[in-house]
């Protein structure tokens, strides 16, 4: 065999292989220099909540106020108003003769009160309509939310407040100067009407200081705050089966109620499995959709477990009583069990590189890999831990605020040049 020929063939093959390898390396180098289509998003701080939905039962220290007789009622305090002991709250008018006059006087008193609250200082200028319009829109939205949630009583209670705001707007825009003449006219009409009826047959006063409410739902004695210290799952079931009480003929007639303690409670039924998300005496944010998503900070006062069962009662308490709050006895709530603050990262952008979880970012024209530590997942995104240079050992390799995360791109790798 011609060895010289074989050596020449081997040399040619080796030369061809080396040339091909060089060509491939050149192509790869050039490919990193050509234009690459990528999409990016700026890394920003976001906060996400983990919530649980519950059906809550409201428990308060409520004292039902009685009159000795039935009849027409005229209230001198509004719902949720804090009143002092001895304050006159309700005037009870006898049934019978002068009934039409009695009703008319109650209506006149309501109108006079609205007009008196509608009068405003003449120093207010037309430029104040922006703030007033904002209040009107907010109240209208609250009324609509109450109606949509079936709380018509709330809408009725707030109608006068809306009318007052609209009247004030008329003064500000100079549609009317004031309501003094109408107040005087109604006052004279009241004097004439009063001649057709006797005075109030009874006046109900506040037995102590507290928050006054005109409405009674019949559960004031059942879902009372006194039940909280000894509440059991079995007792809670019996309370839910309780029929609303009719406060007529029990030694008097219910005309309203007084909440005598600041602290009130909600009771939510849960499970043993869900209990791991809550801790005794922990403070939690509770969202009340029936009160325009009002948020209250409440403490987990009691955890009631069922004997040999899975059911759990979570009892939350607070001393905060917001204005115009809806204390509907049974209502939905959302309890924030955890809150996470970090960088928002699309799950679709997350990659695994050498066993590390992270994302590619664009650093000037270079592709860099940045590690992430997910805290929670919400709606297609991770909330990841923020970079802490003081505690992270290799913090330069971790995602940082204002990094450009590559959300779409092909053939990404460390140090790739994007032109």
Secondary structure, 3 states (H helix, E strand, C coil): CCHHHHHHHHHHHHHHHHHHHHHHHHHHHHHCCCCCCCEEEECCEEEEEEEEEEEEEEEECEEEEEECCCCEEEECCCCCEEECCCCEEEEEECCCCCHHHHHHHHHHHHHHHHHHHHCCCCCCCHHHHHHHHHHHHHHHHHHHHHHHCCCHHHHHHHHHHHHHHHHHHHHHCCCCCCCHHHHHHHHHHHHHHHCCCCCCCEEEECCCCEEEECCCCCCCCCCEHHHHHHCCHHHHHHHHCCCCCCCECCCCEEEEEEECCCCEEEEEEEECCHHHHCCCCCEEEEEEHHHCCEEEEEEEEEEEECCCCCEEEEEEEECCCCCCCCCCCEEEEEEEEEEEEEEEEEHHHEEEECCEEEEEEEECCEEEEEECCEEEEECCEEEECCCCCCCCCCHHHECCCCCEEEEECCCCCCCCECC
